[in-house]
């Protein structure tokens, strides 16, 4: 047999189960998980509105997730897997190429300590080398290297130099002497290696090699000055030896002179010493002038002037700010649309390319302008320096000429006294002076030559080495966390959607949340368990219904409770099960009980008791038969049934009249209890009309199915038309079986045992 659709959660009950015997009518208290009507029988407090409009707390979340755990698990696994796969794809494994340089904290030396090559503090040197490595001219030289600009890692970059400035990492490892050049990316490992090697080669050429070349310029200037001194020394020495031969060696080196001659010689020696100091000063000025003149001819000076001019130019500052803002916005957009094409990305890339092109054009124009200005006007700095050099040189020359005249005058006096011997002594003094100068310059030049062969202060100790898959663990972690996050968000979303329905979680929500007292709870049923009369759930169901019956019989002693209607807010909330089981329980208690199918539009009791549908309540409403003629006895002792009959529009119209009043008055006189299986309250008026003839209403609700707002709406409708609420029965409550209830079903009655004992063996 098949019950109607609204009772699908409580399958068909056999007549034997409804009329089965039950020991005792005592009120059953809840023990060891057996539900009891008395647990919720006390009048409840005023209803709270948290169950209707409150937010989702932990209890609501767990119950909502419990009802949809299969959907949440399946959909969460799918969403989490998709999120993990997408994150795994959008965060590919990247590689890193590292090249290492060693920058010595002290300049390597072999023998000499050259003061002009003293290094700055090492911390300043570190910052200087990092700045030089990421400077525009070094990175531009690396990009211009053969085969570098065509690398796939640079494809699509409007400004490779700017991109390399942003991506290249230059640092000293743990503040040591090791300088690391690192570049990470998702391109080919060979491209990363080539690009890092190109940067290292450009650094060696543009920084390390140029520094070495400046030392060679100093050495060349000093070498030229030494050649000039040696040439003068050679001429002076030839004159001295010629004069010595002419005078004779004994006369030349006798050293016997009068005091006046010795005084003149002493004064001439002092003047010669002063003359040597002035000439050395003039030589140093000449050397410094050569070095400065060489530095002014350096092409890098023009680049420095261009960089300084661009740094002070407000237009360039504005364009650089626009470029940095566009690059920052592009980085943000690329993080969002990574791996996807977007109009915003294309627009930003075009804007960055246009700004870079405008800056480069402006730089080229400024460079050309500065070059033209340098050609069209004299070099003021060089002219000023040359003028100062000329003034200092002229002053020194005048002093030297003055000393020479003084020496010449004293020499003439000495010549008058000592003639050729004095001249020879003067020549010897000059020769010694030149020899000393030549010796000092030779020592300096030799020191520079020796230290040139010293090990370089900055040297590459490792070419670019690729480290593939450097972020592999991070990739797995991101994918795993993303998958867990997707799973958790999906479960939360499904639980929240389920929470929005606000389905009933348990009896306490009806009693405490809505203010409707709970008169009983019924266990969760299934077709397989309910069709088995020996299953513990059947005994538990019977015990729970008997608890409701006991409460109803107790109320009938003080209040009118003869006619009771069992209804629900909507369909499929178990009202037919509650009504039929309650009527059977009253019959087992020895009360003449009539069960009426009041759901005229969708009757079900005729199928449950296996009787014909017609000749029922609808025929009585249409005045076709008398009510006494359509009441049928059932298999259960003390239980009679009034089916719904054949329902049509005339029966529904007759229901709104007062034809039921004499019918119920007659039935009240013949039966102790009348249980009416009513229609749902919401959506139709049948239950409200039947309720006018009843002494009270029991509202059937179903855990995990009934919506709290609909239960509250149905209760308000019933109260609004003056129908008394007895309470609510909660169906589908999970509970444990009590052995004291289930074991009793397997104990034979005492009368049967006595008959068995009386039979012969």
C-alpha positions in Angstrom: 0.0 0.0 0.0 1.1 3.6 -0.6 0.3 6.5 1.7 -0.2 10.0 0.3 2.7 12.2 -0.7 2.9 14.3 2.4 3.7 11.3 4.5 6.6 10.0 2.4 9.0 10.4 5.3 6.8 8.1 7.4 5.9 5.1 5.3 2.8 3.0 5.3 1.8 1.3 8.6 0.2 -2.0 8.7 -3.1 -2.4 10.6 -1.4 -5.0 12.8 1.1 -2.3 13.9 -1.6 0.3 14.6 -3.7 -2.2 16.7 -0.9 -4.0 18.3 -1.0 -4.7 22.0 0.8 -2.5 24.4 1.5 -3.3 28.1 0.3 -0.6 30.4 -0.9 2.9 29.9 1.5 4.5 32.4 3.2 7.8 31.5 6.6 7.0 30.2 9.5 9.2 31.3 12.5 9.6 29.1 15.3 7.3 30.1 18.3 6.0 28.2 17.4 8.0 25.1 13.7 7.1 25.0 11.7 10.3 24.2 9.0 11.4 26.6 6.1 13.7 26.2 6.4 15.0 29.7 9.9 16.4 28.9 8.3 19.3 27.1 4.9 19.3 28.6 5.4 22.3 30.9 4.2 25.6 29.6 7.0 27.4 27.7 8.1 30.9 28.2 7.4 33.8 25.9 8.8 32.9 22.4 12.1 34.4 21.4 12.7 35.7 17.8 16.3 34.4 17.5 15.1 31.3 15.7 13.2 33.4 13.1 15.5 36.3 12.5 18.7 35.7 14.4 22.1 35.1 12.8 23.8 31.9 12.1 25.7 30.6 15.2 27.8 27.5 15.6 24.8 25.3 16.5 22.9 26.5 13.4 26.0 26.0 11.2 26.6 22.4 12.4 22.9 21.4 12.0 22.7 23.0 8.5 25.9 21.3 7.5 24.6 18.0 8.9 21.5 18.1 6.7 23.6 18.8 3.5 26.8 17.0 4.4 26.7 14.9 1.2 26.2 17.8 -1.0 28.7 19.9 0.9 31.3 17.1 0.8 30.9 16.4 -3.0 30.6 20.0 -4.1 33.4 21.0 -1.6 35.7 18.3 -3.0 35.0 19.5 -6.6 35.4 23.2 -5.7 38.5 22.6 -3.6 40.0 20.4 -6.4 39.3 23.0 -9.0 40.8 25.8 -6.8 43.9 23.7 -6.1 44.3 23.0 -9.8 43.8 26.6 -10.9 46.3 27.8 -8.2 48.7 25.1 -9.3 48.4 26.3 -12.9 48.5 30.1 -12.2 51.5 29.7 -9.9 54.0 27.8 -12.0 57.3 26.7 -10.9 59.9 29.4 -11.4 63.7 29.2 -11.6 66.5 31.4 -10.4 69.9 32.2 -11.9 72.6 33.5 -9.5 76.1 34.9 -10.3 78.6 35.7 -7.5 81.3 38.4 -7.2 83.8 38.8 -4.4 84.4 42.4 -3.3 87.3 42.6 -1.0 86.9 44.7 2.1 90.5 46.0 1.6 92.4 46.7 -1.6 94.8 43.8 -2.4 98.4 45.0 -2.3 101.7 43.3 -3.2 104.4 45.6 -1.7 103.6 49.2 -1.8 101.0 51.3 0.0 99.7 53.7 -2.6 97.8 56.5 -0.9 95.9 57.6 -4.0 94.2 54.2 -4.2 92.9 54.1 -0.7 89.4 52.5 -0.6 86.4 54.1 1.2 84.7 52.5 4.0 83.4 49.0 3.1 79.8 49.7 3.9 79.9 52.7 1.5 81.6 50.5 -1.1 78.9 47.9 -0.8 76.1 50.4 -1.4 78.1 51.9 -4.3 78.5 48.6 -6.0 74.8 47.7 -5.7 73.8 51.1 -7.1 76.3 50.7 -10.0 75.1 47.2 -10.8 71.4 48.4 -11.1 72.4 51.7 -12.9 71.0 52.4 -16.3 74.3 52.4 -18.2 75.2 48.9 -16.8 71.8 47.3 -17.5 71.6 49.0 -20.9 75.0 47.6 -21.8 73.8 44.2 -20.8 70.7 44.5 -22.9 72.8 45.6 -25.9 74.9 42.5 -25.7 74.6 40.2 -28.7 71.6 37.8 -28.5 70.3 39.2 -25.2 67.5 41.5 -26.5 66.0 38.5 -28.5 65.6 36.3 -25.4 62.1 35.0 -24.8 62.1 36.3 -21.2 62.3 39.8 -22.6 59.6 39.3 -25.3 56.7 41.7 -25.0 58.5 44.0 -22.5 58.2 47.7 -23.7 61.2 48.8 -21.7 63.6 45.9 -21.0 65.9 48.1 -19.0 63.2 49.2 -16.6 61.9 45.6 -16.3 65.4 44.4 -15.5 65.7 47.1 -12.9 62.6 45.9 -11.2 63.2 42.2 -11.4 67.0 42.0 -10.8 68.0 41.4 -7.2 71.5 42.6 -6.1 72.7 42.1 -2.5 75.6 41.2 -0.3 75.0 37.8 1.3 74.7 38.3 5.0 76.7 41.6 4.8 79.8 39.6 3.6 82.2 40.2 0.7 80.0 38.0 -1.6 77.9 40.1 -4.1 75.0 38.1 -5.6 73.2 39.0 -8.8 70.0 37.0 -8.9 67.1 36.9 -11.4 63.9 34.8 -11.0 61.3 34.1 -13.6 59.1 31.6 -15.4 61.0 31.6 -18.6 63.5 29.1 -20.0 66.4 28.4 -17.6 68.9 29.1 -20.4 67.5 32.6 -20.9 67.8 33.4 -17.3 71.4 32.2 -17.3 72.3 34.2 -20.4 70.7 37.4 -19.0 72.5 37.2 -15.7 75.8 36.4 -17.4 75.2 39.5 -19.6 74.6 41.7 -16.6 77.8 40.3 -14.9 79.8 40.9 -18.1 78.5 44.5 -18.4 79.3 45.1 -14.7 82.9 43.9 -15.2 83.3 46.0 -18.4 81.6 49.2 -17.3 82.6 49.4 -13.7 85.6 47.1 -12.9 87.5 47.5 -16.1 87.0 51.3 -16.2 88.3 51.7 -12.7 91.4 49.8 -13.8 91.8 52.1 -16.8 91.8 55.2 -14.6 94.8 53.9 -12.8 96.6 53.4 -16.1 95.9 57.1 -17.0 97.6 58.2 -13.8 100.6 55.9 -14.5 101.0 57.3 -18.1 101.0 60.9 -16.8 103.7 60.1 -14.2 105.8 58.2 -16.8 105.8 61.2 -19.1 107.0 63.5 -16.3 109.8 61.1 -15.3 111.0 61.0 -18.9 111.3 64.8 -18.9 113.2 64.8 -15.6 115.6 62.0 -16.8 116.3 64.0 -20.0 117.2 67.1 -18.0 119.3 65.0 -15.6 121.2 63.5 -18.5 122.0 66.9 -20.0 123.1 68.3 -16.6 125.3 65.3 -16.0 127.0 65.7 -19.4 127.8 69.3 -18.7 129.1 68.5 -15.2 131.5 65.8 -16.5 132.7 68.0 -19.3 133.5 70.8 -16.8 135.1 68.3 -14.4 137.4 67.0 -17.2 138.3 70.5 -18.2 139.2 71.5 -14.6 140.9 68.3 -13.7 139.7 65.9 -11.1 141.9 67.0 -8.3 140.9 70.6 -8.6 137.3 69.7 -9.0 137.1 67.6 -5.9 139.7 69.2 -3.7 137.0 71.0 -1.7 139.5 73.7 -0.5 137.6 77.0 -0.6 137.6 80.2 1.5 134.8 81.0 4.0 133.2 83.5 1.6 133.1 81.0 -1.2 131.6 78.4 1.2 129.0 81.0 2.3 128.1 81.6 -1.3 127.9 77.9 -2.0 125.7 77.4 1.1 123.3 80.2 -0.1 123.3 78.8 -3.6 122.5 75.3 -2.2 119.6 76.7 -0.2 118.3 78.5 -3.3 118.8 75.3 -5.2 116.8 73.4 -2.7 114.0 75.9 -2.8 114.1 75.8 -6.6 113.8 72.0 -6.5 110.7 72.3 -4.3 109.1 74.8 -6.6 109.9 72.7 -9.6 108.4 69.6 -7.9 105.3 71.6 -7.2 105.1 72.7 -10.8 105.5 69.1 -11.9 102.7 68.0 -9.6 100.5 70.7 -11.0 101.3 69.6 -14.6 100.5 66.0 -13.7 97.2 66.9 -12.0 96.3 69.1 -15.1 96.9 66.1 -17.4 94.6 63.9 -15.3 91.9 66.5 -15.2 92.1 67.2 -18.9 91.9 63.5 -19.6 88.8 63.2 -17.3 87.1 66.1 -19.3 87.6 64.1 -22.4 85.8 61.0 -21.0 82.5 60.3 -22.8 80.9 59.4 -19.5 81.0 63.0 -18.5 78.5 63.9 -21.1 76.2 61.1 -19.9 76.6 62.4 -16.3 75.7 65.9 -17.5 72.6 64.5 -19.3 71.6 62.5 -16.2 72.0 65.6 -14.0 70.0 67.8 -16.4 67.2 65.2 -16.6 67.2 64.9 -12.8 66.6 68.6 -12.5 64.1 68.8 -15.3 60.4 69.0 -14.0 59.0 67.5 -17.2 61.2 64.4 -16.8 60.1 64.2 -13.1 56.4 64.3 -14.1 56.9 61.7 -16.9 58.9 59.4 -14.5 56.1 59.7 -11.9 53.5 58.8 -14.6 55.7 55.9 -15.7 56.1 54.5 -12.1 52.4 54.9 -11.5 51.6 53.0 -14.7 54.1 50.3 -13.9 52.7 49.9 -10.4 49.1 49.7 -11.8 50.3 47.2 -14.4 51.9 45.0 -11.7 48.6 45.0 -9.8 46.6 44.1 -12.9 49.0 41.4 -13.8 48.6 39.8 -10.4 44.9 39.8 -10.9 44.7 38.8 -14.6 47.8 36.6 -14.6 48.0 34.5 -17.7 44.9 36.2 -19.2 44.5 38.9 -21.9 42.9 42.1 -20.8 42.2 45.5 -22.4 43.5 47.1 -19.2 46.8 45.3 -19.4 47.2 46.2 -23.1 46.4 49.8 -22.4 48.8 50.0 -19.5 51.6 48.3 -21.6 51.0 50.8 -24.4 51.1 53.7 -22.0 54.3 52.4 -20.4 55.9 52.0 -23.8 54.8 55.5 -24.9 56.2 57.1 -21.7 59.5 55.2 -22.0 59.8 56.2 -25.6 59.1 59.9 -24.7 61.7 59.8 -21.9 64.3 58.2 -24.3 63.5 60.8 -27.0 63.7 63.6 -24.4 67.0 62.2 -23.2 68.4 62.0 -26.8 67.3 65.6 -27.5 68.9 66.8 -24.3 72.1 64.9 -25.0 72.2 66.5 -28.5 71.5 69.9 -27.0 74.2 69.6 -24.4 76.7 68.3 -27.0 75.8 71.3 -29.2 76.2 73.7 -26.3 79.5 72.1 -25.5 80.6 72.6 -29.1 79.2 76.2 -29.4 80.5 77.5 -26.2 83.8 77.1 -24.4 84.0 74.6 -21.6 83.6 76.8 -18.7 84.8 74.4 -16.1 87.9 73.3 -18.1 88.6 76.9 -19.0 88.4 77.9 -15.3 90.6 75.1 -14.3 93.1 75.9 -17.1 93.1 79.5 -16.1 93.8 78.6 -12.5 96.5 76.2 -13.6 98.1 78.8 -15.8 98.1 81.3 -13.0 99.6 78.9 -10.5 102.2 77.8 -13.1 103.0 81.4 -14.0 103.5 82.2 -10.3 105.7 79.2 -9.8 107.6 80.0 -13.0 108.2 83.6 -11.8 109.4 82.3 -8.5 111.7 79.8 -10.2 113.0 82.5 -12.6 113.6 84.7 -9.6 115.5 82.0 -7.8 117.4 81.2 -10.9 118.4 84.9 -11.3 119.4 84.9 -7.6 121.4 81.7 -8.1 122.9 83.1 -11.3 123.9 86.4 -9.5 125.5 84.5 -6.6 127.0 82.1 -9.1 128.6 85.1 -10.9 129.9 86.3 -7.6 131.2 82.8 -6.8 132.7 82.6 -10.2 134.6 85.7 -9.6 136.0 84.2 -6.5 136.2 80.6 -7.2 135.8 80.8 -11.0 135.4 77.3 -12.4 135.6 75.4 -9.2 132.5 77.1 -7.8 130.7 76.6 -11.1 131.5 72.9 -10.9 130.2 72.8 -7.3 126.9 74.5 -8.4 126.6 72.1 -11.2 127.1 69.2 -8.9 124.4 70.5 -6.5 122.0 70.8 -9.4 122.9 67.3 -10.5 122.2 65.9 -7.0 118.9 67.7 -7.0 117.8 66.2 -10.3 118.9 62.7 -9.2 116.8 62.9 -6.1 113.7 64.0 -8.0 114.2 61.2 -10.6 114.7 58.7 -7.8 111.4 59.7 -6.1 109.4 59.6 -9.3 110.9 56.2 -10.2 109.9 54.7 -6.9 106.3 56.0 -7.4 106.1 54.7 -10.9 107.5 51.3 -9.9 105.0 51.0 -7.1 102.2 51.7 -9.6 103.6 49.1 -12.0 103.9 46.5 -9.3 100.4 47.1 -7.8 98.9 47.0 -11.2 99.7 43.3 -11.2 98.0 42.8 -7.8 94.8 40.6 -7.7 91.7 42.6 -8.6 89.6 43.9 -5.7 86.4 42.9 -7.5 86.4 39.5 -9.2 83.7 37.1 -10.4 83.9 33.8 -8.5 80.8 32.1 -10.0 79.1 32.5 -13.4 75.3 32.3 -13.6 74.0 29.0 -12.1 70.3 28.1 -12.6 68.4 26.7 -9.6 65.2 25.2 -11.1 62.0 24.8 -9.2 63.0 27.1 -6.4 59.3 27.7 -5.4 58.1 24.1 -5.8 57.1 23.7 -2.1 55.5 27.1 -2.1 53.5 26.1 -5.1 52.3 23.0 -3.4 51.5 24.9 -0.2 49.5 27.6 -2.1 47.6 24.9 -4.1 46.9 22.9 -0.9 45.7 26.0 1.1 43.6 27.1 -1.9 42.0 23.7 -2.1 41.3 23.7 1.6 40.0 27.2 1.4 37.7 26.4 -1.5 36.4 23.3 0.3 35.8 25.3 3.5 34.1 28.2 1.7 31.9 25.8 -0.3 30.8 24.0 2.9 30.1 27.3 4.6 28.1 28.6 1.6 26.0 25.4 1.4 25.4 25.6 5.2 24.5 29.3 4.9 22.0 28.6 2.1 20.5 25.8 4.2 20.4 28.1 7.2 18.3 30.6 5.2 15.5 28.1 5.2 15.7 27.9 9.0 14.6 24.3 9.3 13.8 22.8 12.7 16.9 21.5 14.5 15.3 20.0 17.5 12.4 20.1 20.0 14.0 22.9 22.1 13.6 25.4 19.2 9.8 24.8 19.1 9.4 25.0 22.9 11.9 27.8 23.7 12.1 29.5 20.4 8.5 29.7 19.3 6.7 29.3 22.6 4.8 26.2 21.6 5.1 23.5 24.2 6.3 20.1 22.9 4.0 17.3 24.0 6.0 14.5 22.4 8.8 13.4 20.2 8.8 10.6 17.7 11.9 8.8 16.5 13.2 9.0 12.9 11.6 6.3 10.8 12.3 4.5 7.6 10.3 2.1 5.5 12.5 -0.9 6.1 12.5 -0.5 9.9 8.8 0.4 10.2 7.6 -2.6 8.2 9.5 -4.9 10.6 7.2 -5.2 13.8 10.1 -6.6 15.8 12.4 -3.7 15.1 13.3 -1.7 18.2 12.2 1.5 16.4 8.6 0.3 16.3 8.6 -0.3 20.0 10.1 3.1 20.6 7.5 4.8 18.3 4.7 3.1 20.2 6.2 4.2 23.5 6.5 7.7 22.4 2.9 7.9 21.1 1.7 6.4 24.3 3.4 9.2 26.2 1.4 11.8 24.1 -1.8 9.8 24.7 -1.2 9.8 28.5 -0.7 13.6 28.4 -3.9 14.0 26.4 -5.9 11.8 28.7 -4.5 13.7 31.7 -5.5 17.0 30.2 -9.0 15.7 29.5 -9.7 15.4 33.2 -9.5 19.1 33.7 -10.1 20.5 30.2 -12.3 19.5 27.3 -10.0 17.4 25.1 -12.5 15.0 23.4 -12.0 16.1 19.8 -8.4 16.7 18.8 -7.1 17.7 15.4 -3.6 16.8 14.3 -2.3 19.2 11.6 0.9 20.7 10.3 2.1 23.9 8.7 2.8 22.2 5.3 2.6 18.8 3.8 5.1 15.9 4.5 5.5 16.7 8.2 4.1 13.4 9.6 0.6 14.5 10.8 -1.1 11.3 9.4 1.4 9.1 11.3 0.8 11.1 14.5 -3.0 11.0 14.1 -3.3 7.3 13.3 -0.8 6.2 16.0 -2.5 8.5 18.6 -5.9 7.1 17.8 -4.6 3.5 18.0 -3.0 4.3 21.4 -6.2 5.7 22.7 -8.1 2.6 21.6 -5.5 0.4 23.3 -6.2 2.3 26.5 -9.8 1.2 26.3 -11.3 4.4 25.0 -13.8 4.3 22.2 -11.9 6.3 19.5 -12.9 7.6 16.1 -10.2 8.5 13.6 -11.4 11.0 10.9 -9.6 11.7 7.7 -10.0 15.5 7.5 -7.6 16.0 4.6 -10.4 16.0 2.0 -8.3 17.0 -0.9 -5.5 14.4 -0.4 -6.8 11.6 1.8 -4.6 8.8 3.0 -6.2 6.9 5.9 -8.3 4.7 3.6 -5.1 3.4 2.0 -3.5 2.9 5.4 -6.4 0.8 6.7 -7.1 -0.8 3.4 -10.8 0.3 3.1 -12.7 2.0 0.2 -12.4 5.8 -0.1 -16.0 6.6 -0.9 -18.9 6.7 1.6 -17.0 9.0 3.9 -17.0 12.5 5.3 -17.6 14.2 1.9 -20.7 12.2 1.3 -21.9 13.3 4.8 -21.2 17.0 3.9 -23.2 16.6 0.7 -26.1 15.1 2.8 -26.0 11.9 0.7 -25.6 9.5 3.7 -25.9 9.7 7.5 -22.6 9.8 9.4 -23.5 6.6 11.3 -23.7 4.7 8.1 -20.1 5.6 6.9 -18.2 4.9 10.1 -16.2 1.6 9.7 -14.7 -0.5 12.4 -11.0 -1.3 12.1 -9.0 -4.4 13.0 -8.0 -2.7 16.3 -10.4 -3.1 19.1 -12.1 0.2 20.1 -11.0 2.1 17.0 -13.3 3.2 14.2 -12.5 5.0 11.0 -14.3 7.8 9.0 -12.7 8.2 5.6 -12.6 11.4 3.6 -14.9 10.2 0.9 -15.0 11.4 -2.7 -14.1 15.1 -2.6 -15.6 17.6 -5.0 -16.3 21.3 -5.1 -19.7 20.8 -3.5 -18.1 19.1 -0.5 -15.6 22.0 -0.1 -18.4 24.5 -0.2 -20.5 22.5 2.3 -17.5 22.5 4.6 -17.8 26.2 5.1 -21.4 25.9 6.2 -22.7 24.8 9.6 -23.5 21.2 8.5 -20.6 19.8 10.6 -22.0 21.1 13.9 -24.7 18.4 14.4 -22.4 15.8 13.0 -19.7 16.5 15.7 -22.4 16.7 18.4 -23.6 13.3 17.5 -20.1 11.9 17.4 -19.2 13.4 20.8 -22.1 11.4 22.3 -20.9 8.1 20.9 -17.1 8.2 21.3 -14.7 9.0 24.1 -12.1 10.5 21.8 -12.2 11.8 18.3 -8.9 12.2 16.4 -9.0 14.3 13.2 -6.2 14.0 10.7 -6.4 17.6 9.3 -5.1 19.2 6.2 -2.0 21.6 6.3 -2.7 25.0 7.8 -0.9 27.1 5.2 -2.3 27.4 1.8 -5.9 26.4 2.5 -8.6 27.0 5.0 -9.8 23.4 5.7 -7.8 23.0 8.9 -9.0 26.3 10.2 -12.6 25.3 9.6 -12.3 21.9 11.2 -10.5 23.5 14.2 -13.6 25.4 15.1 -15.3 22.1 16.0 -12.3 20.7 17.9 -11.3 21.0 21.6 -7.6 21.5 20.7 -5.0 21.1 18.0 -1.7 19.2 18.0 0.8 20.6 15.6 3.0 18.0 13.9 6.4 19.2 12.9 9.4 17.4 11.4 13.0 17.8 12.3 15.3 18.8 9.5 12.3 19.5 7.3 9.9 22.0 8.9 10.8 25.6 8.5 10.6 27.7 11.6 8.9 30.7 10.0 6.2 28.4 8.6 5.6 26.7 11.9 5.3 30.1 13.6 2.9 31.3 10.9 0.7 28.2 11.2 0.6 28.6 15.0 -0.3 32.3 14.7 -3.1 31.5 12.2 -4.6 28.8 14.6 -4.4 31.2 17.5 -5.9 34.0 15.4 -9.1 32.1 14.8 -9.5 31.1 18.4 -8.3 27.5 18.1 -6.7 26.2 21.3 -3.1 24.8 20.9 -2.4 21.6 22.9 1.2 21.5 21.8 3.5 20.2 19.1 4.8 16.7 18.3 8.3 16.7 16.8 8.9 13.9 14.3 12.3 12.5 13.3 14.2 13.0 16.5 17.3 10.9 16.7 17.4 8.8 19.9 18.8 5.6 21.4 16.7 2.5 22.1 16.1 1.6 25.7 16.4 -2.1 26.3 13.6 -2.0 28.9 11.2 -1.0 26.1 12.5 -3.3 23.3 13.0 -6.5 25.4 9.3 -6.4 26.6 8.1 -7.1 23.1 9.7 -10.5 23.2 8.3 -11.6 26.5 5.2 -13.8 26.1 2.0 -12.8 28.0 1.5 -14.7 31.3 -1.6 -16.3 30.1 0.2 -17.8 27.1 3.0 -19.1 29.3 0.5 -20.8 31.7 -1.2 -22.5 28.7 2.2 -23.7 27.5 3.1 -25.0 30.9 -0.2 -26.8 31.2 0.3 -28.7 28.0 1.7 -32.3 28.3 5.3 -32.7 27.5 
